[in-house]
């Protein structure tokens, strides 16, 4: 069995509050984007992805055209990008 049923109240403007337990589980906070999808007779809510694979490619490899890469090349590219992005200024 999954998470217990939680409730939210819909405002006249169509807004809801997402219960804290759900926010923690999804890892969302103010400004986060949620996606809603119909799945049979249910509606599924999930955290929206922030980046496309093309965004990731450009961030890691710049403007070089896509080509097959080895896993170690991908890992090194991601590490370098994160180190550069989070370097102290």
Buried (B, 14 or more C-beta within 10 A) or exposed (E): EEEEEEEEEEEEEEEEEBEEEBBEEBEBEEEEEEEEEEEEEEEEEEBEEEEEEEEBBEBBBEEEEEEEBEEEEBEEBEEEBEEEEEEEE
